[in-house]
Amino acid sequence: MIRTRFAPSPTGFIHLGALRTALYTYCLAKQDAQGVFVLRIEDTDTARFVDGATDAIYNALRKCELVWDEGPDIGGGYAPYIQSERKSLYADYARQLVDSGHAYYCECDKSGNTDTVRKPSDKCPCRDKKLTSGVIRQRIPLDGETSYQDEVYGTVTFPNTELDDQILLKTDGMPTYNFANVVDDHLMGITHVVRGNEYLSSTPKYNLLYKAFGWQPPKYIHVEQIMRDARHKLSKRDGDAYFEDFLSKGFIVPAIINYIALLGWSPRGDIAEQEIFSLAELVQYFDVGGLSKSPAIFDIDKLRALNGKWIRTLPADEFERLASDFSDNLRALKGKLNNYPLLIELLQKRTETLTDIENNIDFLLNLEKFDNSLYNNKKSKSTHEIALELLTGVLPLLETITDWTAANLFDTLSAYCSQNSINKNTLFHALRTALSGKAVTPGGATDLMDILGKQETINRTALAK
């Protein structure tokens, strides 16, 4: 049985890299009919703890439907699932290592500060002292090398001279992350560990701990980092790294999940060319063999395009609900237009991010004065003067039309153009400009006429100057 865990630190909103780790971890577990996905909160670094961050983690995972089988809020057979609540058990394991000679007390770090910088070659002088208090450090062998097997990188080997005697237990009894995750992974029966490749160099120290305890280490799966470009990581400081940031920018959850799954993983075989993946399909198709050893470059334009494709797959009422959350104008227009459903249909076909909508439909509420140069268009063979002449000429026809639908309006105006030797594109461009005052609109001229209704269309056309 596969047991995986996602073990974030409650230090703020969830980073896209962390969310991708959670996704891969979830997929691995759910590929096993009896697989278990565990959520564990690793809050041993109290200095970095952010109030409310744990709830933010819960909310993000729930929005992404990465539902855990065991965790702090629902319990399980290995509770508690918050490390600070497990504090009492780590000291016994640390002292066990001291007794077996695999760890030692260190008086150099009386404050228990885990940020103390020590070169691996500069082993602590406390290694050879018989101390009975202080922080507890791991005793790394002075020579030889430590190897481990990674599912992506194969055999990974580090000389022991490059490994520092890391702190395991601080003087306040709180474990460091590096110690607590080893103890908890063993006690919780974790079989597979997915984490970023920045931990490649730390894993030999973890394996030495497993060996010292006589425990079986899990299978390691280290994934490449997500990069903003070839040289820079996707950074929290740049405001482009948090899951919640992208929700606020109008991206939808299925698209975000779909996109980050493909950042560092490539589908293979019959699905090699597939781009759209639901969460259920990711569970079905994800395989460790498709993970890359090269950094994944985050491309916002690709995410926008994928988001647009996902938006077009939504039921109309779901799209309207999501769009209304982002657009005051859309909420204000409901019940005030001749054909509101047509507007929703057109927006869904043309929207890439939900934030695009607000400014694209403001003209439907209120037509502002606009620059007459918008009537000029070489492709439509239109100028301001030609447009005004055509708009004045078509007004009487508009008054007579009773079947005010986009389809009938298109046919009627097309016939009118043919009968009067008028370039259809020229008239339609003039009408669309007069009705919207915009170069880009959700639909064509007859779509806007249908949406606005007969009287509003005539009023705006008559006001054209």
Steps between C-alpha positions, in 0.01 A plus 500: 500500500628845407498763772609850400504826690489869426672678787494878456623757751237758606703801389251667265293429191581190300771534235435353154804277546357363824161453335664301221668280762162444665349413162766243409482357852122472476516334157746236622279408793178489301646271234490231769149381583598494868736795478498766773576870458607656830506868587751591771575851621869551575505797735825443688646829373303723735681815387349470152151399609226720349164516670226373271742322266376153597145593403633644175662163425174317574303738278741479207508120501121479526454742209729275296309188617820349640309340785713339769416170666677578827587837644477748786134581452371148437743288700619152412691208641821700546370817663586767583594633156642834615865469596489743791239271656742207461784678682524256789596202288800646315725532806493124562607428144775763514636355826487155345739626232727649764508168683586312181775749409323643196438838664650715774422792728642833386560791736614735223140586418359571844218704349393207286536721194476280193637771274855453628724470196762228520706369211471121465877468536491705820345230719376619837753462790218362710516173301771376732364631830280306736224758539155434640314811390472752221370461147534158346694473175522211258843335492590476131782255412829681442587300189340285235184586310126459528280392207129470449268409216274766352216410264589788267876547538604141558788438740604819677828502695656762727838488675440512875752783524243720323228430759472712812410376846147631483303593810228246583355631825510854638540583868128574531428142399366598158640295212638650182315433177775266384458275802126516550415407143712185519343388829147584389535343154608176667235502771226585248607225261577734210614297200568775244635852558464765231693822553700766318849419377645759739484211748725273292800596713311458829369153426832320576472632856142372517613159379773489762227557760290219356804273509583600859148409611488183290200630307410451134519833314216600265532529126628848413365703211676834460343742253659794323430857602254727323686794346375844398766498229826322429674667795236590757272281711129570522532732794262601775667841501400560138132443575469221244531189710191448714198293401268769636673764285396320186144453618479875557633556146206312352649156449278205587598205716487218239724699266754577773514133605525389138780746426718435803470124442672554165776712654761229532288203393436385142222260404627200309366244255149547360447819702831664409325775303210551740488844659178508703499276806237483769610407852358151448706463182813621676447233765459243225795600281762653730819296508835571658676403178361812334666736750776719362845567641499848345349811664145583392450852361173662602340663194209729587385515137469121486304506824269769358438295186434184700273693735296619202462144376384388842251789522345385174439154647292631790120477511355843418355550847833413665680748276243768580541440873879526483491799265250686718736466796757702304279752323280762664386598152381150417297481821351843426401397147304190596132565440567822308595370158291371215710184469715441809556127422656596166743729681600212730546271200720750319708582807563133569633452147737795522616518862848386601496626859196609697655840569477577127122530517442816704646752255378311193132551579488843668357654181185292541417695816600841377630614162774754563614760248765344281756602240343509154821356356365161611278510193810495280591148397689401187389138507133601516557787257348736750558864590321732741315670218395177328387352831274795586342490157429126529363530855264779399381297203432177689297655785164483317557128433575431866167654597313244285667180628276300734697175532783649706742207517864490399431249223214696345683830540799356317287369213294819472800734504690279257209514257481877547869534411460284189200701381679832551850400382643557847803316631353287780818514708500878484145527636556240770820671615316833518215348702732318741701816561189716551354251747816441704756774450763224517745343260444156654161368613361167625313447175429641157259777407185290484592322824523837676172609344327188633656541845408869530154467352322696228440833670847533652656407165297768319579758768874440480502490122308830483752663736796410282706808410 
